[in-house]
Amino acid sequence: LVVLSRASIYGGGSAELIFDINHRYMQELRQLSSQGDVARWLAKVLNRYTDMVFDLVDSKHKNIIRKAVNYMKANCAKDLTLAELADHVGYSHSHFSKVFKEEMGCGFRVYLNQLRVEKSKSLLLEGAASISEICSMCGFEDQSYYCKVFKKITGVTPDKFRKQFRRIDSTREYGL
């Protein structure tokens, strides 16, 4: 479950959703008694994690979208544009914009901001980098825009997110 969870999060799945279902899966696993039951359960779990990353089973554009998403992940800290991404996958800008929105359920900029916020969450919890430094490392040019986008996606400001999760970690560490 840990490996699947990390791969799903790295692949663009929602960390909150993945962590929530992990608890349920652990409870299900404890109730299984045969190897066959475990094998069927594991197949179900694997499909669920995969679906959280890509819901492109019936998509005729799945290879293009995967190529685009991988490029976005590798370059999300840069000043990435829709035109650059469309050129990378070999589509016209307008056609790619339409295909991306149809397949991903959101526009290029919304998805890019989601990737950047996910990256910033890790940085907020890892070290002592300032909000301004994290903003820059994640491709946001303006700190106030970063804070606005972060709050829209997570429901809290970056500073509050950092404080909440550090408090949770220290509570676990010290058994408080």
C-alpha positions in Angstrom: 0.0 0.0 0.0 2.8 2.4 0.8 4.5 1.9 -2.6 1.1 2.2 -4.4 0.2 5.3 -2.4 3.5 7.0 -3.2 3.3 6.1 -6.9 -0.3 7.4 -7.0 0.7 10.7 -5.3 3.7 11.1 -7.6 1.5 10.3 -10.5 -0.8 13.2 -9.7 -3.4 11.6 -7.5 -4.9 13.5 -4.6 -2.8 12.9 -1.4 -5.8 13.5 0.9 -7.9 11.0 -1.0 -5.2 8.4 -1.1 -4.4 8.7 2.6 -8.1 8.4 3.4 -8.6 5.2 1.5 -5.4 3.7 2.9 -7.0 3.4 6.3 -10.0 1.6 4.8 -7.8 -0.8 2.8 -5.8 -1.7 5.9 -9.0 -2.7 7.6 -10.1 -4.7 4.6 -6.8 -6.5 4.5 -6.9 -7.6 8.1 -10.2 -9.4 7.4 -8.9 -11.5 4.5 -7.9 -15.1 5.2 -6.9 -16.9 1.9 -4.3 -16.2 -0.7 -7.1 -16.0 -3.3 -8.9 -13.3 -1.4 -5.7 -11.3 -1.0 -4.9 -11.6 -4.7 -8.4 -10.3 -5.7 -8.2 -7.6 -3.1 -4.8 -6.5 -4.4 -6.0 -6.3 -8.0 -9.0 -4.2 -6.8 -6.6 -1.9 -4.9 -4.2 -1.6 -7.7 -7.0 -0.6 -10.1 -8.3 2.0 -7.7 -4.9 3.6 -7.2 -4.4 3.7 -11.0 -7.8 5.3 -11.5 -6.9 8.0 -9.0 -4.0 9.0 -11.2 -5.5 8.6 -14.7 -9.1 8.1 -15.7 -8.1 7.6 -19.3 -9.1 4.0 -20.0 -11.4 5.0 -22.9 -9.4 8.0 -24.0 -8.1 8.1 -27.5 -5.6 10.8 -26.4 -4.2 8.9 -23.3 -0.6 8.7 -24.7 -0.6 12.4 -25.5 -2.1 13.3 -22.0 0.4 11.1 -20.2 3.3 12.7 -22.2 2.0 16.1 -21.3 1.5 15.4 -17.6 5.0 13.9 -17.3 6.4 17.0 -19.0 4.4 19.2 -16.7 5.7 17.3 -13.6 9.3 17.6 -14.8 9.0 21.3 -15.6 6.3 22.6 -13.2 8.8 24.9 -11.4 9.6 26.6 -14.7 7.6 29.3 -16.5 5.6 26.6 -18.4 3.1 27.7 -21.0 0.3 26.0 -22.8 2.0 26.8 -26.1 5.3 25.1 -24.9 3.3 22.0 -23.8 1.3 21.8 -27.0 4.5 22.0 -29.0 6.1 19.3 -26.8 3.2 16.8 -27.7 2.9 17.9 -31.3 -0.6 19.4 -31.2 -1.8 22.9 -32.1 -2.2 25.1 -29.1 -6.0 25.4 -29.4 -6.6 21.7 -30.1 -4.3 20.7 -27.2 -6.1 23.0 -24.9 -9.5 21.5 -25.8 -8.2 17.9 -25.5 -6.4 18.5 -22.2 -9.6 20.0 -20.7 -11.8 17.2 -21.9 -9.5 14.5 -20.7 -8.3 16.0 -17.4 -11.5 17.7 -16.4 -9.7 21.0 -15.9 -7.7 23.5 -17.8 -3.9 23.5 -18.2 -3.3 26.4 -15.7 -5.5 24.8 -13.0 -3.7 21.4 -13.4 -0.3 23.1 -13.4 -1.2 25.0 -10.2 -2.3 21.7 -8.6 1.0 20.1 -9.4 2.9 23.1 -8.0 0.8 23.1 -4.8 1.5 19.4 -4.3 5.2 20.0 -4.7 5.1 22.9 -2.3 3.4 20.8 0.3 6.4 18.5 0.5 8.7 21.5 0.7 6.7 23.1 3.5 7.0 19.9 5.6 10.6 19.0 4.7 12.7 21.8 5.7 13.0 25.4 6.9 12.7 27.1 3.5 10.6 30.3 3.8 7.3 30.6 2.1 8.9 33.0 -0.4 11.6 30.5 -1.3 9.1 27.7 -1.7 6.9 29.9 -3.8 9.9 30.5 -6.1 11.0 26.8 -6.1 7.6 25.7 -7.2 7.2 28.1 -10.2 5.0 30.7 -8.7 6.3 34.2 -9.5 4.2 36.0 -7.0 3.9 35.0 -3.3 0.4 36.4 -2.8 -0.8 34.5 -5.9 0.8 31.4 -4.5 -0.9 31.8 -1.2 -4.3 32.4 -2.8 -3.9 29.3 -5.1 -2.7 27.2 -2.2 -5.6 28.2 0.0 -8.1 27.6 -2.8 -6.8 24.1 -3.3 -6.1 23.0 0.3 -8.4 25.3 2.3 -5.6 26.7 4.4 -2.7 29.1 3.8 0.8 27.6 3.3 1.9 28.8 6.7 -1.1 27.3 8.5 -0.6 24.0 6.5 3.0 23.9 7.7 2.1 24.6 11.3 -0.8 22.1 11.4 1.2 19.2 9.9 4.3 19.8 11.9 2.2 19.8 15.1 0.6 16.5 14.0 4.1 15.0 13.3 5.5 16.1 16.7 2.4 14.8 18.4 2.9 11.4 16.8 6.7 11.5 17.5 6.3 12.3 21.2 3.1 10.4 21.8 1.2 13.5 22.9 
